[in-house]
Amino acid sequence: MSEPEPTVGVGPHPDPWPDDPRLDPVLLADGDRRNVLDVYRYWSVEAIVEGQEEALQEGLHALSHLTEGPLFLCVGPKWKLSAGSAPRVQTE
């Protein structure tokens, strides 16, 4: 007898739903079975991307204080991240 596959994510959010614009009403109603960090559970994809960009900017800002001059990181074929006096994310 094979063991059942483990369930990923969480089921529907109980009522009342939190009042948070980052949350996706469909995921709140149907459950969130995506493989995401728990901090992003029930968040819309757009909100997750924005949250990741903010976290990256904060990390780059902190890192810029530890380096002399600009710091360039390549994280994909069309992304260039720069941290110097003014950390920013650029696409080419």
N, C-alpha and C positions, 0 to 999 in steps of 0.2 A: 504494500500500500504506500503510495507516494504522499509526501507531505504537501499541504497546500502552499501555494506561493505566498510570501509575505505581502501584506497590503502596504502600498506606498501612500504617503500623504494622510489626509484627514477627510472625514465626511463633511456633510453640511454643517454650517455654523449655526448654533442654537440662537433662537430669538431672545432678546432683541439684538439686531446686528449693530456692530460698532459704527459710529458716524465718522468715517474716515474716507476721504476722496481717493486714497490710494487703493482701496479695496474694490474688487471686481464683484458686482452683484451676482453674476452667473456662478462664480466659484463659491461665493457664500451660500448660495442656494443648493448647488449640486455637489459641493465638496471640492477639494483641491488635491488631486492625485499626482501633481507634477513633482519632479525631483528638484525641489528648491530648498534653500535654507529656511528653517522655521521662521526666521525673522521676516521673510517675504511671503509667508503663507497667506493665501487669499488675495495677495496684491495683484493688480493688473500687470501685464508685461511692461507697459509703458512706465508704470511706477517703479518697477524693479530696475529697469534701465536707468531711470533718473536717479534712483537711490545708489546704484553702483557708480554712476558718474560722480555724484557728490562724494561718496566714500573715496573714490580714486583721487579726486581733487584735494581732499583733506590729506590723504597720504602723500601726494606729491608736494603739497605745501610743507608738510612736516619734513619730508626728505630734502626739500630745497634748502632748508636751514642747516643741513648736514654736509652740503656740497659747496664747492666753490665754482661758480658759473652755472650755466644751464646744464640740465640733465635730460637726455633724450632716450625714450624707451620706445621700442617698436613692438606693438602687440598684435599686429595684423597687417595684411597687405595694404590697407588704405588708412591706417591710423598712425599718427605721430603724436606722442605726448611730450610736452615740454614742461620742465619745472625749473624755474630760475627766479628772477625777481617777481614774475607774475605767472604762476602755474596756469596752464591752459591745455585744452584738448583740441587738436586739429585733425581734420580729415583732408586727404589730398585727392 
